[in-house]
Amino acid sequence: MKVRDRIGKALGRVPSGLFIVTARYEDRQDAVLASWVNQCSFEPPAVTIALAKTRPARLLVEASQSFIVNVLNKDPNGLLKRFCKAPADPNASVFEGLEVQEGFKGITVLKDAVSYLECEVMDQLPAGDHVVYFGKIVGGGMLQGGEPYVHVRNNGFSY
């Protein structure tokens, strides 16, 4: 087995949650399925998120300096199914038909999530094909509650 294949298998075994990161700037909104979200500080409370450089939501995070992390539950037929593929109608709102509420800076909160965290960007760093954002948690709360979705990938070089 090649070195890259061995690394890929080992890296894929690092467990992560699944989240929907929502962002807004002016009248533009977007959401992206994310798995690279981690707490990084107790004081102030903060998380890191890593978004691919090609994701439109990333530009909204940078423009507004804010984002919301919606924690997905274990149900693969819920929000995960909705956000794991491109929308059928690219002109429709990504939130059409979902139970939502307005959060911090008008960013959408998904009511079917386990919980949510409202974040202000404290810093950001390029990381290969992704950008890592450090978000100070300024609000949030429980929504549906329950167990969060945890997943392990077969290969650490792809989602």
C-alpha positions in Angstrom: 0.0 0.0 0.0 1.3 3.5 -1.0 2.2 6.0 1.8 -0.6 8.3 0.6 -3.2 5.5 0.8 -2.0 4.6 4.4 -2.2 8.2 5.4 -5.6 8.6 3.8 -7.0 5.6 5.7 -5.5 6.8 9.0 -6.7 10.4 8.5 -10.2 9.3 7.7 -10.5 7.7 11.1 -10.4 11.1 12.8 -14.0 11.5 13.9 -15.9 14.7 13.4 -19.3 16.1 13.7 -21.5 17.3 10.9 -22.7 20.9 10.9 -24.5 23.4 8.6 -22.6 26.7 8.7 -24.9 29.6 7.7 -23.8 33.0 6.6 -25.2 36.3 5.4 -23.9 39.5 4.0 -26.4 42.2 3.1 -29.2 40.5 1.1 -27.1 37.3 0.2 -27.4 34.1 2.3 -25.9 30.7 2.0 -25.3 27.5 3.9 -22.7 24.8 3.7 -22.3 21.3 5.1 -19.2 21.3 7.2 -17.4 18.6 9.2 -14.3 20.5 10.4 -15.7 22.4 13.3 -14.0 22.3 16.8 -14.0 24.1 20.0 -10.7 26.0 20.4 -11.0 28.2 23.5 -12.8 28.3 26.8 -12.3 32.1 27.4 -13.5 33.6 25.3 -15.6 30.6 24.1 -14.6 30.0 20.5 -14.7 27.5 17.7 -12.8 26.9 14.5 -14.4 26.1 11.2 -12.6 25.2 8.0 -14.3 26.0 4.7 -13.1 25.1 1.2 -11.8 28.1 -0.7 -14.3 27.4 -3.5 -17.4 27.6 -1.2 -19.6 30.8 -1.8 -20.5 30.8 1.9 -16.9 31.5 2.7 -17.1 34.9 1.0 -20.1 35.8 3.0 -18.3 34.9 6.3 -15.4 37.1 5.3 -17.6 40.0 4.2 -19.8 39.9 7.4 -17.1 38.6 9.8 -19.8 36.4 11.3 -21.4 32.9 10.9 -23.6 30.5 12.7 -22.8 26.8 13.3 -25.9 24.6 13.3 -25.2 21.2 14.9 -26.8 18.3 13.0 -28.6 15.4 14.7 -28.1 11.7 14.0 -31.0 11.5 11.6 -29.5 11.1 8.1 -32.9 11.9 6.5 -33.1 15.4 8.0 -30.9 18.4 7.4 -28.0 16.2 6.3 -29.9 14.8 3.4 -31.0 18.3 2.4 -27.5 19.9 2.4 -25.3 17.0 1.2 -26.2 17.7 -2.4 -26.6 20.7 -4.6 -30.2 22.2 -4.7 -32.4 21.0 -7.6 -33.2 24.7 -8.4 -30.1 26.8 -8.2 -32.2 30.0 -8.1 -34.2 28.8 -5.0 -33.3 29.8 -1.5 -31.2 27.1 0.2 -33.6 27.5 3.2 -36.9 27.1 1.2 -39.2 24.8 3.0 -37.2 24.6 6.2 -38.2 25.7 9.7 -35.9 28.7 10.4 -35.4 31.6 12.7 -33.4 34.8 12.4 -30.2 34.8 14.5 -27.2 37.0 15.1 -26.8 39.7 12.3 -29.8 38.3 10.5 -28.1 35.0 9.8 -30.4 32.0 9.5 -30.7 29.4 12.3 -32.1 26.0 11.4 -34.7 25.1 13.9 -34.3 21.3 13.2 -30.7 21.4 14.4 -29.6 20.0 17.8 -28.2 23.4 18.8 -26.6 26.5 17.3 -23.6 28.8 18.0 -23.5 32.5 16.8 -20.0 33.5 16.1 -17.9 36.6 15.3 -14.7 36.0 13.3 -11.7 36.7 15.5 -9.1 35.6 13.0 -8.5 33.5 9.9 -5.7 31.5 8.4 -5.2 29.9 4.9 -4.8 26.1 5.3 -4.1 24.5 1.9 -7.3 24.3 -0.1 -9.4 25.6 2.9 -9.5 28.6 5.1 -9.7 28.2 8.9 -11.9 30.8 10.7 -11.7 31.4 14.5 -15.1 32.3 15.7 -15.8 33.9 19.1 -19.1 32.6 20.3 -21.4 35.5 21.1 -24.7 33.6 21.4 -26.5 30.4 20.7 -28.6 27.8 22.4 -30.3 24.4 22.2 -33.0 23.8 19.6 -34.2 20.2 19.1 -31.6 18.7 21.4 -30.7 15.1 21.1 -27.5 13.4 20.0 -25.3 15.2 17.4 -24.2 13.4 14.2 -20.7 12.0 14.4 -19.0 10.5 11.3 -15.8 8.9 10.2 -14.6 9.0 6.6 -13.2 6.0 4.6 -10.5 8.3 3.2 -9.0 11.4 4.8 -8.4 13.0 1.3 -12.1 13.4 0.4 -15.4 14.3 2.1 
